[in-house]
Amino acid sequence: MKKNYTIFGKVYQINTIDNYEGDLLHKELDIYPPADSNQPADLVINYLEKLDYEKTTLRNPSIHYYNSQSFRIELKNASIEFHFNENKLVRIDFCIKQGNTLRATANKWLSYQFTNRKESIGFIFHELVLIPSAFFFPDLTIAHASAIDDNGVILFGGTGGVGKTSLELELCYHEGKSFFADDIVVLNNAGVAFPNLAYPKIYAYNLVNNDDIKKRIFHKAGILNMLHWHSRKLISPAIVRRRVNPSVLYNNVAQQPSKLKSVYFLVKDGTTDTVTINKISHEEATKLNRLVLETEYHIFYKHLLWDEFNSIVAKDKTKLKYEDLINKIEANFLQSLSNSETFIINIPLHIKHKDFIRQVADIINKR
């Protein structure tokens, strides 16, 4: 099956084999606006049964497959190969490593979200294929943030577990703001943000005092699904989650790009007893974003460094130097902030979760 979608301001041609997980992927991607099938694609992505290993010339280390026109990332659950023409990314091929039926069942029970690897194709596609592709477009940059659209895009950045999704839930579900992104936001250097409609990942701790949202998530859940949820929740509410179609979760979902309005970095602070907000410079915000991205995408960054190592060995031109990527991300992000305000919101370490959500939401609404 072949379909063209408009994502991040680009035309993506997505080709899949005709099977269960291919249908699942297109069903998830249909939330994005369609693109004219006659319009040339900026990037082609192919989901395949398996990838060809014959063209590999170097493997340093063993999980990095190098060729002068491509490199492959080998992961536990997937293989992703990036193909280039004159150092421009033109195609990505990927496949999912499922294993036998017994292993697929074990993977499903042990996963955070009660899905085996093929059932997780939408998650794998967004996290390991789509977002990394944005690194290769010269005008784009990436922010690790949830986001809403409220007559302009508002980003909530910070490290994992600081409360970005909880704040998104409060503002989108209870206050009618438009969902824009749950985890990663793609922007261009003109300050335009593009919706990332990957299904939001809702953890057990996000559902405290949110019974209505729980009903939306589990209204068609089976007994095993619920058993998985409750048994893992007993261990920790941070190790069980469900991915939910944002159109099911929220009444308003943004599908069009919008100008960036403001950026808030949420930080846990043991030196304060109250939620406080402080304005920071665009340069400080850019540095914070870069540091968070380096932890979130360290695996992909490692493969860029390994590709550079192998290209030197092979006496080839490096496809994308790590240093050049970091400089581009910083320069584009800084430029994207030119008409935006940037802040840090300090959150006391021992504040009750519901108080944190309410107080921060009030700050956002008053600005």
C-alpha positions as CSV (number, residue, x, y, z in Angstrom):
1,M,0.0,0.0,0.0
2,K,1.3,3.5,-0.9
3,K,0.0,6.8,0.5
4,N,1.4,10.3,0.6
5,Y,1.0,12.4,3.7
6,T,1.9,16.0,4.6
7,I,4.0,15.8,7.7
8,F,6.3,18.5,9.2
9,G,5.7,20.6,6.1
10,K,7.1,17.9,3.8
11,V,5.6,15.3,1.6
12,Y,6.2,11.8,2.9
13,Q,5.5,8.8,0.7
14,I,4.8,5.8,2.9
15,N,4.9,2.3,1.3
16,T,4.0,-0.8,3.3
17,I,3.6,-4.4,2.6
18,D,-0.1,-5.6,2.5
19,N,-0.4,-7.1,6.0
20,Y,-1.8,-6.5,9.4
21,E,0.9,-4.1,10.7
22,G,1.0,-2.2,7.4
23,D,-2.7,-1.6,7.7
24,L,-2.2,-0.5,11.4
25,L,0.5,2.0,10.3
26,H,-1.7,3.6,7.6
27,K,-4.6,3.8,10.0
28,E,-2.5,5.7,12.5
29,L,-1.0,8.0,9.8
30,D,-4.4,8.9,8.3
31,I,-4.7,11.5,11.1
32,Y,-2.2,13.6,9.1
33,P,-3.4,15.6,6.1
34,P,-3.1,13.7,2.8
35,A,-0.7,14.9,0.1
36,D,-1.3,14.9,-3.6
37,S,-0.1,11.5,-4.9
38,N,1.3,13.2,-8.0
39,Q,3.4,15.6,-5.9
40,P,7.1,14.6,-5.7
41,A,7.9,13.2,-2.3
42,D,10.5,14.8,-0.1
43,L,11.2,11.5,1.4
44,V,10.2,7.9,0.8
45,I,9.7,5.4,3.7
46,N,9.3,1.7,3.1
47,Y,8.1,-0.8,5.6
48,L,9.5,-4.2,4.6
49,E,9.5,-7.8,5.8
50,K,13.3,-7.8,6.1
51,L,16.3,-5.7,4.9
52,D,19.0,-6.6,2.5
53,Y,22.4,-7.2,4.1
54,E,24.5,-7.7,1.0
55,K,25.5,-4.1,0.5
56,T,27.2,-3.6,3.9
57,T,30.9,-2.9,3.6
58,L,31.8,-2.0,7.2
59,R,30.4,-2.9,10.6
60,N,32.0,-0.8,13.3
61,P,30.6,-1.5,15.8
62,S,28.6,-4.7,15.0
63,I,25.2,-2.9,15.4
64,H,26.1,-0.3,12.8
65,Y,26.0,-1.3,9.1
66,Y,27.9,1.0,6.9
67,N,27.8,1.6,3.1
68,S,28.9,4.7,1.2
69,Q,25.3,5.5,0.3
70,S,23.5,4.2,3.5
71,F,23.8,3.3,7.1
72,R,21.7,0.9,9.2
73,I,20.8,1.0,12.8
74,E,20.3,-2.4,14.4
75,L,18.0,-2.3,17.5
76,K,16.4,-5.1,19.5
77,N,13.0,-4.5,18.0
78,A,13.7,-3.1,14.6
79,S,16.2,-2.4,11.8
80,I,16.3,1.1,10.2
81,E,18.3,1.9,7.1
82,F,18.9,5.5,5.9
83,H,19.7,5.9,2.2
84,F,21.4,8.9,0.6
85,N,22.0,10.4,-2.8
86,E,24.9,12.9,-2.8
87,N,24.5,13.1,1.0
88,K,20.8,14.0,0.9
89,L,18.5,11.6,2.6
90,V,16.1,10.2,0.0
91,R,14.8,7.0,1.5
92,I,14.4,5.1,4.8
93,D,13.7,1.3,4.9
94,F,12.7,-0.4,8.1
95,C,11.5,-3.7,9.4
96,I,10.3,-5.0,12.7
97,K,11.9,-8.0,14.5
98,Q,9.0,-10.0,15.8
99,G,10.2,-13.5,16.4
100,N,7.9,-16.5,16.9
101,T,4.4,-16.5,18.4
102,L,5.7,-17.3,21.9
103,R,8.2,-14.5,21.8
104,A,5.5,-12.1,20.4
105,T,3.2,-13.0,23.3
106,A,6.0,-12.5,25.8
107,N,6.9,-9.1,24.3
108,K,3.3,-8.1,24.6
109,W,3.0,-9.0,28.2
110,L,6.4,-7.4,29.1
111,S,5.8,-4.2,27.2
112,Y,4.7,-0.9,28.8
113,Q,1.7,-0.7,26.5
114,F,0.5,-4.3,26.1
115,T,1.5,-4.6,22.5
116,N,3.9,-6.9,20.7
117,R,6.4,-5.3,18.3
118,K,4.3,-5.5,15.2
119,E,1.3,-4.0,17.0
120,S,3.7,-1.2,18.0
121,I,4.4,-0.3,14.5
122,G,3.0,3.3,14.9
123,F,5.2,3.9,17.9
124,I,8.3,2.4,16.2
125,F,7.6,4.5,13.1
126,H,7.3,7.8,14.9
127,E,10.1,7.3,17.4
128,L,12.7,5.5,15.3
129,V,11.9,6.6,11.7
130,L,9.8,9.7,11.3
131,I,11.4,11.9,14.0
132,P,15.0,11.0,13.0
133,S,14.2,11.8,9.4
134,A,13.6,15.5,10.5
135,F,17.2,15.7,11.5
136,F,18.2,15.6,7.9
137,F,16.1,18.5,6.6
138,P,18.3,21.7,6.7
139,D,15.4,24.0,7.7
140,L,14.0,21.9,10.6
141,T,14.8,21.6,14.3
142,I,13.4,19.5,17.1
143,A,12.2,20.2,20.6
144,H,11.6,17.5,23.3
145,A,8.3,18.9,24.5
146,S,4.5,18.4,24.7
147,A,2.6,21.1,23.0
148,I,-0.8,22.7,22.7
149,D,-2.3,25.2,20.2
150,D,-4.0,28.2,21.8
151,N,-3.9,30.9,19.1
152,G,-0.2,30.0,18.7
153,V,1.8,27.0,19.8
154,I,2.9,26.6,23.4
155,L,5.7,24.1,24.2
156,F,6.3,22.4,27.6
157,G,9.9,21.2,27.7
158,G,11.9,19.4,30.2
159,T,13.4,16.0,31.1
160,G,11.3,12.8,31.2
161,G,8.7,12.5,34.0
162,V,8.6,16.2,34.9
163,G,4.9,16.5,34.0
164,K,4.7,17.5,30.4
165,T,1.9,15.0,29.4
166,S,-0.1,15.7,32.6
167,L,-0.1,19.4,31.8
168,E,-1.1,18.6,28.2
169,L,-4.0,16.5,29.5
170,E,-5.2,19.2,31.8
171,L,-5.2,21.9,29.2
172,C,-6.5,19.9,26.2
173,Y,-9.0,17.6,27.9
174,H,-10.4,19.8,30.7
175,E,-9.9,23.3,29.1
176,G,-10.4,22.7,25.4
177,K,-7.0,23.6,24.0
178,S,-6.0,21.9,20.9
179,F,-3.6,19.0,21.1
180,F,-0.4,19.6,19.1
181,A,2.2,17.1,20.2
182,D,2.9,14.7,23.2
183,D,6.6,14.2,23.2
184,I,8.5,15.8,20.3
185,V,7.8,19.0,18.4
186,V,9.3,19.8,15.0
187,L,9.8,23.4,14.0
188,N,11.3,25.3,11.2
189,N,13.7,28.2,11.4
190,A,10.9,30.7,10.6
191,G,9.2,29.9,13.9
192,V,6.5,27.6,12.5
193,A,5.7,24.5,14.5
194,F,4.3,21.4,12.9
195,P,1.9,18.9,14.6
196,N,3.4,15.6,15.7
197,L,0.3,13.4,15.9
198,A,2.0,10.3,17.3
199,Y,-0.5,8.8,19.7
200,P,0.0,10.3,23.2
201,K,1.6,7.9,25.8
202,I,-0.6,8.0,28.9
203,Y,0.9,6.5,32.0
204,A,-0.9,5.3,35.1
205,Y,0.2,8.3,37.1
206,N,-1.4,10.6,34.4
207,L,-4.8,9.1,35.3
208,V,-4.9,10.0,39.0
209,N,-8.2,11.8,39.5
210,N,-8.9,11.5,35.7
211,D,-11.7,8.8,35.6
212,D,-13.3,10.3,32.5
213,I,-10.0,10.0,30.6
214,K,-9.6,6.4,31.9
215,K,-13.0,5.5,30.4
216,R,-12.0,6.8,27.0
217,I,-8.8,4.8,27.1
218,F,-10.2,1.5,28.3
219,H,-13.8,1.5,26.9
220,K,-13.0,-1.4,24.6
221,A,-10.2,-3.0,26.6
222,G,-10.4,-6.8,27.2
223,I,-9.8,-8.7,30.4
224,L,-6.1,-9.4,29.7
225,N,-5.5,-5.8,28.8
226,M,-6.9,-4.7,32.2
227,L,-5.0,-7.4,34.0
228,H,-1.8,-6.3,32.5
229,W,-2.6,-2.6,33.4
230,H,-3.4,-3.3,37.1
231,S,-0.7,-5.8,37.7
232,R,2.1,-3.5,36.4
233,K,0.5,-0.5,38.1
234,L,0.9,-2.2,41.4
235,I,4.6,-2.4,40.8
236,S,4.9,1.2,39.6
237,P,2.6,3.6,37.8
238,A,5.6,4.7,35.8
239,I,6.0,1.3,34.0
240,V,2.6,0.9,32.4
241,R,1.0,3.1,29.7
242,R,-1.3,3.1,26.8
243,R,-1.0,4.9,23.5
244,V,-4.3,6.6,22.5
245,N,-5.4,8.2,19.3
246,P,-5.5,11.9,20.1
247,S,-8.8,12.2,18.3
248,V,-10.3,9.7,20.8
249,L,-8.6,11.4,23.7
250,Y,-9.3,15.0,22.9
251,N,-12.1,17.0,21.3
252,N,-9.6,19.4,19.5
253,V,-6.6,18.1,17.5
254,A,-4.5,20.5,15.5
255,Q,-3.7,19.3,12.0
256,Q,-2.2,22.5,10.5
257,P,1.1,24.2,11.3
258,S,1.0,27.3,13.5
259,K,3.4,30.0,14.8
260,L,5.3,29.3,17.9
261,K,4.1,31.6,20.8
262,S,6.0,30.5,23.9
263,V,8.2,27.9,25.5
264,Y,8.1,26.8,29.1
265,F,10.7,24.4,30.6
266,L,9.4,22.5,33.6
267,V,12.0,21.8,36.2
268,K,11.8,20.1,39.7
269,D,13.4,22.3,42.3
270,G,14.2,21.4,45.8
271,T,15.0,25.0,46.8
272,T,11.5,26.3,46.5
273,D,8.2,25.7,48.3
274,T,6.0,27.3,45.6
275,V,5.6,27.1,41.9
276,T,7.5,30.0,40.3
277,I,8.1,31.3,36.8
278,N,11.1,33.1,35.5
279,K,11.9,34.5,32.1
280,I,15.0,33.2,30.4
281,S,16.9,34.2,27.3
282,H,16.4,32.5,23.9
283,E,20.1,31.4,24.2
284,E,19.4,29.7,27.5
285,A,16.3,28.0,26.1
286,T,18.2,26.8,23.1
287,K,20.9,25.3,25.3
288,L,18.4,23.5,27.6
289,N,16.7,22.0,24.5
290,R,19.9,20.8,23.1
291,L,20.9,19.1,26.4
292,V,17.6,17.3,26.7
293,L,17.7,16.2,23.1
294,E,21.2,14.7,23.6
295,T,19.8,12.4,26.3
296,E,16.6,11.5,24.4
297,Y,18.3,10.7,21.1
298,H,21.6,9.5,22.3
299,I,21.3,6.2,20.3
300,F,20.7,8.0,17.0
301,Y,23.5,10.4,17.8
302,K,25.9,7.5,18.4
303,H,25.1,6.1,15.0
304,L,26.0,9.4,13.4
305,L,29.3,9.3,15.1
306,W,29.9,5.7,14.0
307,D,28.9,6.6,10.5
308,E,31.5,9.3,10.5
309,F,34.1,6.8,11.9
310,N,33.3,4.3,9.1
311,S,33.3,7.0,6.4
312,I,36.8,8.0,7.4
313,V,38.0,4.4,7.3
314,A,36.3,4.0,3.9
315,K,37.7,7.4,2.7
316,D,34.1,8.5,1.9
317,K,32.3,11.8,2.6
318,T,30.4,11.8,5.9
319,K,26.6,11.9,5.3
320,L,25.8,14.1,8.3
321,K,28.4,15.0,10.9
322,Y,27.3,15.0,14.5
323,E,28.9,18.4,15.1
324,D,27.0,19.8,12.1
325,L,23.7,18.4,13.3
326,I,24.1,19.9,16.8
327,N,25.0,23.3,15.3
328,K,22.0,23.2,13.0
329,I,19.6,22.2,15.7
330,E,20.8,25.0,17.9
331,A,20.9,27.6,15.1
332,N,17.4,26.7,13.8
333,F,15.9,26.5,17.3
334,L,17.3,29.9,18.3
335,Q,16.0,31.4,15.1
336,S,12.6,29.8,15.6
337,L,12.3,31.6,19.0
338,S,12.7,35.1,17.5
339,N,9.1,36.0,18.1
340,S,8.4,33.9,21.2
341,E,8.8,34.1,24.9
342,T,10.8,31.6,26.9
343,F,10.5,30.7,30.6
344,I,11.5,28.2,33.3
345,I,8.7,27.1,35.7
346,N,10.2,25.8,39.0
347,I,8.2,23.1,40.6
348,P,8.7,22.1,44.3
349,L,9.8,18.5,44.8
350,H,7.1,17.6,47.2
351,I,4.1,19.3,45.7
352,K,1.0,17.2,45.2
353,H,0.5,16.2,41.6
354,K,-3.0,17.8,41.3
355,D,-1.7,21.0,42.9
356,F,1.2,21.2,40.4
357,I,-1.1,20.7,37.4
358,R,-3.6,23.3,38.6
359,Q,-1.0,25.9,39.5
360,V,1.0,25.6,36.3
361,A,-2.2,25.6,34.2
362,D,-3.3,28.8,35.9
363,I,0.1,30.4,35.1
364,I,-0.3,29.4,31.4
365,N,-3.9,30.7,31.2
366,K,-3.0,34.1,32.7
367,R,-0.3,34.9,30.2
